[in-house]
Amino acid sequence: MNGARTFSFDLGWGAQYEDGRTRFRIWAPSAGSVDVASAESDEYQCERFEPMTKGEGGWWELVTDQVQPGDGYGFRFDGGKVRPDPAARAQGGDVHWLSRVVDPNAHKWRSAEWAGRPWHECVFYELHVGTFTPEGTFDAVIGKLDHLRDTGITAIELMPIAQFGGQRGWGYDGVLLYAPHQVYGGPEGLKRLVDAAHERGLMVFLDVVYNHFGPDGNYLPEYVPEFFHSEIATPWGAAIAYDEAPVREFMIENALYWMNEFRIDGLRLDAIDSIKDTTETPLVKELAARVRETITDRHVHITTEDDRNIRWHIERGEGGKIPLVSGEWNDDFHHTAHVIGTNDQEGYYRDYDPNSAEQMATALATGFVFQGQESEHRKRRVGTDSAELPPTAFVNFIQNHDQIGNRAFGDRLRSLSSGRVYDCLQSILLLSPQIPLMFQGDEFGDTNSFCFFTDFDGELANSVSKGRKREFKSFAAFEDPEAADIFPDPNDERTFEISRLDWGRLTQPTHKRRLQVTRKLLTIRQETLMPLLGAAPGGTGMALVEGLGFVVAWELQPGRFWHLVANLSDEVWDLEDALVEDQIGRASCVYTNHKNAFEEVTGGAVPACCVLAILSDTLLIAEPDDE
């Protein structure tokens, strides 16, 4: 894949350098004057001030040869303080410093001919750049790409990398959405990472946040109040004004910028249920359609997180074509896996039964668990019918950043459940036809905590710490007021340090064995399951459940039935006449975690803590007798 080409996206906002000149544009309809302030360094001592010209619709523009790549710049509104560019491609330092002019054509892409990979080949690996390696940089991630590829991962998903306040954080408090976090390596480092990933056949996804801006360094309300709806409140403040065309374009262009200029393969849209869009066309629909319309020379993908269990955005078109969003993060699958593994019944887990596999089987066979039923936790009906969607419309996981880090101590499921049950859950995840996602370290069974951490100062730091304590005060473990003081303070640097992935565990026999198991499972997925998923239809999933045992089957291609048989209890499951006995012997068992388990299943019993994947040319679940 030798190309040595360059890629640049023409931004409607911000600084665009080309042929020795830089064009600056910003939307500020209520400003009386706007100047471009610049310096030959990217710190905060501005040496030049050039007035911008106001055009139609509140847009200000300046084209100049006085500001070159590497120079620092910002905008001065009405003679006031100089502020960073909200669409800066890079920052010289943190979110309060000057922005930095970037030549987008400086990087020569070695993998310019990369055409991506189809959606059904995705095996996600979610990682946080700052904690994934000791160095915490894009370049350091490159050193681990061979390990991920050899494990069977096909797509790395980076937690948000847009510039946020402070040095460390999860990234969901980004304020300069076009600028890769300078601590990680800025735009240059991100391009090197994507290039290296593509050379190894790995896709790169970004987690992006379009429902709010972070609290530290967001100067937009100060000089562009029209960017927000003061009368529409969100948990983070005033809602973003998506009925303003320049605001809408700011976000849609952001998506196109990542996917064009950085060759990003896909985006995860964070918490789309929190996007307060008052227009007739939802932002997600317009954004996804624009991506599909404008990038046609390679595979690109959109995934979403949404608490409502809606389906309109992940529906398939004619011939299984994906018109909008490729897949939805399925929290229901995680929640039922978590309660089976832990017996946890606090918070939203009260909606899930730890003593039955019925909800897990439902999630596997038909998508969501909640498809219009009443939720005890939310005190309302939740969800829509998802049975007709293909299994590949869902991204499943048993761990991710939220489900680990939003626990008080950042505990991983591996630490909270028995090893035997966890191994079964991992096998189910990686051998089901849904798109699997693993969190950093899952492949070798890391048990290090991954905590919530920030790097704020003063009152904001105190507010975050107090809010964290309030969040857990209703949980049984924190009924004693003094107990709330023992969990990690998000702003303490030690909280960040204990969240780093421990690569040293790969030298230990237990973790070596766990890595071997993961590689085996993903090899089976790649060689046997993945070829069946390209045109997998919806509406074929069906399940048989008894207690903590289930058989789920899908007809992934005509006459090709994929079965998962699982017993998550500590006792043998007597199948009786649940399976078609004369057909089992002709089926192929492609995986089991128990020696001789297939023979036992053929005889009518599933061993304790056992998972099997079976491929057959007929459905093995017996039709119930009519009585």
N, C-alpha and C positions, 0 to 999 in steps of 0.2 A: 504494500500500500504506500508507495512512494509518490508523493504529490508535490510537496514544497509549494503549496498554494497558500493564499491568504484569504481571510474571510472578515468582512466588516458589515455591520448593520447600521443603516442610516437612521439615527435617532431623531424623533420630533422634539424631544426635550434635551437640554444639556449641551455638552461640548462635542463637536464633530470635527476631527482633524483630517485634512486631506490636502495634498499638494502644497504644503508649506503654509497653509492658512487654517485658522480654526473658526468655525461658526458656533456661536453661543445662542441658545434659545431658551426662554423660560416664559411660562404663563403666569402672569400676575396682574389681573385685570384692575385691581384697585390701587396699584402702586402709581405714584406720581412721577417717579424716576427710578431707573435701574442702571447701575454701573457694573461692568465687569472689573473686578479687582484682581490683580495678578502679581506674581513675583517669580523670580528665577529659582526659587526653592519652593518646597511644598509645606513649609511651616506656616507662620501666621504674620509675617511682616510684608504687607502688600506695598509694592513699589509703583504700580501703575493703576490708574482708574480710567476706563474708557466708557463713555456713555452708550447705552443701547438705544435703539430706535423702537418706538411702540408702533405695532401694526394692528391689523384687524383682529377682533376677538380677544383682546387682552394679551396678545403675544408680543414679547420683546426680543429683539435680535441684534447681534453684532457679528460682523466678519472681520477678522484682524490677522495680521501676520506677526503681531507683537507677542503672542502667546503660543509657545511651542510645546511639543511633548516633553513631559517631565516638569514643566512649570506648574506652580501652584496657582489656584484661582478660586474665586468665590463671587457671590453677587452682593452688591450693596443696594439696599432699597431705601429710597427717600433720604439718602445721606446718612443712614444709620449704620449699624454694625454690619460687618462682612459675614455672610453665612455660606456654608458649603452648598454645592449644587445638589439638589435632590435627585438628579439623574446622573451624578458623577460616575464615570467608569472606574475611578480609583480615588482613594484618599491618601494624603501624605502621612497622616497619622490616624488619630481617632476621629469620632464623628463631629468633633468641634473644630477640627483643623481645616485648613484649605483643602479643596479637592485637587486632583492631579490630572492634567491633560494626558491622554493616552493616544498613541497611534495604534489603532486596531489592526493595522496591517503589518505590524512589526513581527508578529509570530508567523513563522513559516511552518505550515502543517505538514507533517510527515504522513499522516493518515487521511489525507484529503479525499481519497476515494472510498472511505468508509461509508457503507450504505445502511448501517444499523442492523438490528435483528428484529424478527417478527415478535409480536406481543406474547405469543404462547411459549416462547423460549425464555421468558423472564424468570430468573431465580434471583430475587432481590437480597441485597446485603446492606442494611442500613448502618451508616457509620457517622460518628461525630468527629470532624477533622481534628479538633483540639485535643481529644482524649484517645484517639485511635492509635497514636504512636507517641513515644516520649517527646519527639520534636513538635508535634501538633501542627504540621504544615501539609500543604498540598504535595510538596515534593516528597515528604516522608511517606505519604500514602502510596506513592509510586512504588516504593520499595516493597510493599505488601501485595501488589497486584498479582504477581505470579502465584503467591500462596492462594489468593482468592480464586483465580482461574483454575488452578489445579484442584481446588476443593469442589468445584462444580458451580460456583457462582457465575452468573452471566450479566448481572447489572449491579453496580454499586449505587446506592442512594445516599446522597450527602444531606445531612440535616442542614437547615438554612445557613448559608454562607454570606448573605448580604451584610454589609457593615452595620454593626450594632454597638451600643455603648459599652465601653470597657474592653478589656483584653479577652475575657473568657465569658462564655454564656452558651445557652442552647442554640441561639440564633433566631428565636421567634420574636425577639424584640428589635428586629432590624429597622433602621430608619433611612438608610441610603441604599435603596433596593437594587441599584445597578452596579454597585461597587463590591466586588469580592473582598471579604474581610482582610485587611492589610496584615494582621498577625498571621494569618494562614498562608500568605504569599501573594495576595492581590491578584489582579487579572492575569498577570504573566504566569504565576504559579498554577492557577486553575487551568489555563490553556495547556500547560505542560502535562498536567494530570490527565485531562481528557484525551490528549493526543496519545499518551502512553497507554491508557486504557483501551482505546480503539485499536492500537497496534496489537493488543493481546486478545482482541475479540470481545472485550467487555463494554457494555453500555454504561453510561453515566447519567443518573437522574439527579435533579435538584428538588429539594423541598422548598417551596416558595409560599410566602404569606401575603395574601391580598385582603385580609379582613381587618387589619389594623397596622399602625406604626408603633414602635416602641416608645417608652417614656423618656429616654435619654438621648438628646440630640435631634429630636424631630422639630425643626424650626418652621415647617410648613404653615402651621396655624398662625404664626407671627406675621408672615408676609404674603401668604396666599390663603386667607381665611375661607375663600370660596372652595377650597379643596375638601371641606368637611361640612356636614350637616349638624349644626349646633343643636337642633331640635330632636335629633335621633341619637339616642344614647346606646353605647355598647359597653361591655365590661372594661374597655380600654379608653373610653372617652367618646367624643363625638364621632359619628359614623362617617366613613369616606363617601363623598358625594358622587356616586357613580352615575347620576343623571347629568353630570357635566361632561361634555364630550372630551375635553382635554384630560380630565381625570381618568376617564375610562381608557383613553388611549395610552396614558402613562402606564397603566397596568398591563394592557394587552401587548404594548410594545416591549414591556419588560420580559414577558414570556418569549416573544419572538427574538429578542436580543440574545437571551441565553441560548436559544436553540439554533440561532444562525451564527452569531459571532463566536460563540464558545463551542459550537457543535454538540451541545447537550442533547441527549437522546430522548429525554422525557422529563416531565415536571410532576411533582405531587403538589396539588393545591390544598393547602392546610385549611381545615375547618370551614368548608364553604357554607355551612349552615349559619356561620357568623358574619357572612358578607351581607350587609344591609343594602340591597339593590332595589330601588324603587321603580326601575324602568320595566317595560314589558318584556324585554329580552334579557334573561339572566346573564350576568357577566360571564359565568362559566360556559354557557352555551356559545356566546359570541367569541370568547377567547379560544375555545377548543376548535370551533369552526374555522377561525382565522389561521390557526396553526395547520389544520388539515389542508386548507386551500393554498397556503403559501409555501409549505415545505412538502414537495412531492417527489424529490429525488432520493429519499431515504426513509427508513422506518422511523417514525417519531410517535411518542405516546404521552398521554395525560392520565394521571390517577388522581383520585380525590379522597378526602376525609370528610364525612358528613354524619352527624349524629341522628339524622332523621330517618335513615333507611329508605331513601327515595331511589327511584329506578330510571327516571326519564333520561338521565344523562349517560347511562351505561347500556341502554338498549342497543341492540344490533340492527343493522340494516339488511338489505337484500344480500343473500349469499354469505351472511355472517359478517359483513363489512362493519367496521367500527366508525360511525359517523362523528362521534364526539369524544367521549371519555373511554379509555381502554378498560379501566378497572377501578373498583371502589374498595377502600380499606374496610374489611369486615370485622368490626369490633365484636360482633356477636360470637364469631368463632373463637376469638381470644377469650372472651368472658366465660364461655362454657368450658373451655379447656382449663382456664385458671381455677374455676371452682371445683372441677373434678380433681385437679391436682392438689388443692389446698384446703377445701371445705370453707373457703372464705365466703361470708354472707353479709359483709358490710358494704355500705354505699350502693353503687349500681349492681354489685354482685348479688344482691338479694333477689334480683330478677331471674337468677339462674340456679338450677338444681344440681347440687353436688353428688346426688345419689342416683342419677339417671343419665344415660348417654343420649336420651331422646333429642335434647336441644342440639348437641353436637352433630348428631346424624341429620337433623333438619338443616343445619348450616351447610353441611357437606352436600346434601342431596338437592337442596332448593335455594341456597343463598343465605338470606337473613333468617334469624330466629324469630324476630318480631316483624310480622308481616300484617300489622293491623290490630294486634292484640293489645290488651291493657297492660301497661308497665306499672308494677307496684312502686318502683323507685321514682318514676317520672310522673305518676298520677295522671296518666293520659294514654290514649292509644298511640302506638308507634309503628311506623313502617308501612310498606306496600308489598303486594304480592311479587315475589321474585323467582317463582318456580320456573318460569319460561325463559329465564336468562341462562346463557351457557355458564358452566362453572368458571371459565376463564374471565368472567366479568367481575370476579372478586379476588382481592388480594388478602390472603390469610396469613396469620402469624400467631405464635404463642408468646412472643415477646416483641416489644419495640420500645422506643425511647420513652413514650408516654406511660406505658404500662409498667415499666420498671421505675423510671425517674420520678413519676408522680406518686410513688409510695413514699412514706415518711423517710425510710432509710435506703431507698433505692435498691430493694432486694430483687434479685432475679428469681424467676420461677424455679430454676434448677436448685436454688437454695431453700425454697419453700415447700417443695414436693419431694416425694420419694424418687430415687433414681430410676426405679423400674417404670413408674408411671410417666415420668418426664420423658424417658426414652421412647415410650409408646406414643406420647403426644407428638414428639418430634418426627417419628416415623409417619404418623398420620398426616402431619403438615407437609412433609416433603414428597409423599407418595399420593396425595390427592390431586385431582385435576385442576383445582384452583391454583392461582399464581402464589407461590410461597415467598415469604419474606422472613429473613433472619436478622437478628440484631448483632452488632459487633461482638465477637467472642463466642457466640452461640455454637459456632462450628466445632470448637474444641471444649465446650462446656465450661466456659469461664464463670466463676461465681462472684467476681468483684462487683461491688455495688456500682450503680450508675445513678448518681443523685442529681437533683435539680440544683443548678449553680448559676450565679450571676456575678457581675463585677460593678456594682453601683456604689455611689458614695452618698454620705450624708443622710438626709431625710428619706430619700428614695430607697436607700439600702435598708433603713429601719422599717419602712413600710412593707417592703418585700418580705423581710424576716417575720414581722408580725402577722402578715397575711398568711404565711406558710403555717404558722402555729394555729391560726383560726381555722384553717382548712381541715386540720386533723382533730380538733377538739371534741368532735362528736364520736370519734372512734374509741372503742373499748380500751385500747392500750393507752389512751391518753386522758382517761377520766380523772386521774390525779393531775392537778395543774402543774406540778413539778415535772411530770413526765414530758411535757411539751418542750422542756428546755434541753432534752438529751439528744434530739435528732439534729442532723447537720444544718448549720446556718448556711443558706445559699451564698452569702457574700464572703464567707470564710474561704480563703484560697485552699485550705486543706480539703474542703468539700469537693473542689475541682480535682485535686490531686488523687483522692481516693477513688475517683471515677475513671481514672485512666485504665485502659485495657492492659492486662498483665500478660504480655507475650512470653514471659519466662515459664508460664505453665505448660507451654508446648513441649518442654523438656521432660515433663513428668509423665509416667506411664499411663495414669488414668486419663489425662487429657490427650495423650497420643491416641489412646484407644477410641476416645470419643470423636476425635477428628477422623479416624479411619472409618467409623460408622457413618459419619456425615458424608464422607466421600463415596462410600458404597451406596448410600441412599440416593445421592444426586447422580451417580453413574447410572443407576437403574432408571431414574427419572429421565435422564437425557437419552438413553438408548431405547427404552421401552415405552414410557408414558408420553414423552414430549411429541413423538411422531404422530400420536393419535389426537393431539389437541388443536391442530391448525384450523380445523373446521368443526370443532366439537359443538353440537347443537345444545339448545336449552330444552327443558321439559322432559329429560330422560332419567333424571335422578330419582331413585327410590330407596327406601330404607326399611330394614327390619331391626327392631330394638327390643332388648329385654334387659332391664336393670342397667348395668354398666357395660353391656355388650351390644354391639351393633354390626350389621352388614349393610354397607351402602354400595349401590351399583349405578353405573352410568353407561349408556350406550354411546361411546365417544365417536364411533364410526359405524356404519351399517354392519351388523354382525360382529362387532368388537366391543365386548363388555368388560369394563374395568371394575373390579370389586375390591373394597377394603373391608376386611374382617378384623374386628378389634374387641378384645376383652380387657377392660381397664380395671377389673376387680382382682382381688387376691384369691379368687376361687375359680375352679373350672366352670365354664359356661356350657351347659348341655343344650345343644342346638335342636335336639329332637328331630322333627321333620321340616325344619325351617329352610333347608337347602335341598335342591333337586339332586338326590343321591347319585343317580346314574349319569349325571352330567359332570359332577365334580371331578371324577377320575380323568375326564378328557380335557380338563382345564389345565392351565399352566400357572404354577405358583412362582411368581417372579421375586418375591421377598417374604421372609419371615424372620422374626427375631428369636424364634425357638426352634431348636433342632427337632425334627419329626412333627412339627406342628401341622403341616399340611396333611399328613397321614391321620393325625388325630381329628382334624376338621372333617376329613373324608369319612371318618368313623362317627361323626356327630358331636364332637366336643372341641371347645377352644380352650387352650391352656390359659392359666392366669397371666395377666399382664403380657398379652400377646397381640401382635399385629401381623396380618398377612395381606399381601397384595396379589390378587389373582386375576389373570386375563383369560377370557373364554369367548367362544363364539355364540354362546347362548346365555340368557339370564339364569343365574344360579339360585336366586331367591324364589322359593316355592310359592305358588299361589295359595292363599288361605282357603281351607275347605268351607263351603257354604253349609251352614247348619240351620 
